[in-house]
Amino acid sequence: MANLLAESLQSGRFAITTELNPPKGTNVAPMLERAESLSGSVDAFNLTDSHTARMSMSPIAAARLLLDKGLEPILQMTCRDRNRIALQADTLAAAALGVLNIVTMTGDHPGGGDHPDAKPVFDIDSTALLRALAGLRNGKDMSGADLRGSPELFVGAVVNPGADDLDREIGRMEEKIAAGAAFFQTQAVYDAGDFERFMRRVEGYGVPIIAGCIMLKSGNMARNFNTNVPGISVPDSIIDRMDNAAESASARRRESSNITSEIIRDIRPMCQGAHIMAIGWEALIPDIIERTH
């Protein structure tokens, strides 16, 4: 089975991915319509795993539905809700349904989600999960037992180029590569200079890096990132631009689109792709991409 994401990253062609949240319910039509509208612009779609600990449809089902439409899914898999048995079982289930791409992450604590009394699991972390998936690819589960059929997987991880302790973050990145990470998606990037400094430190690792780009909705959203989201630093110049566009929704959409395309254009020579998190503004992605060349 062809893996379009792997082929794109390994060929050196700049990849574009974006993010979709499976529905909180069974109505998948809006998600599928949004994905199909981007089929000519986006290489693959991240499907979130109960994003920010807010319960939604399993991304495994959503991924299979995208495959049925001829679209390439990337399954996000967090360690928040499942122990090692369930994580391995879900990986085998996804692989049996044709899902080849997985991004591993530890996940947000449920206390900040819509089921704050849910018991967090965190049996293993994202690095241990990477090792587990590498074992499955090699025909063994975490207990060392043989599998009857091994999954074909292209497994990635996340990294934060703006981490306060960048030495520690790069050390964790090295551990993830050793554990089997074949690509990375990053936390949101707003400063090309800072990103370039990070990329210079990891350029010898030989692992494709897809830079994260969250579309800003307002200056207040940017200020909230700076205050409350570790590793995201939005420059004052960008905040001022969003504040100056505050007179109308259309002006904010236009300025946010301009900012995102400029960031991608600046970082394009440094990395292997961009992951655009549009948060409801996915219709702007084709124009953003068009203006990044």
Disulfide bonds with the S-S distance in Angstrom:
none
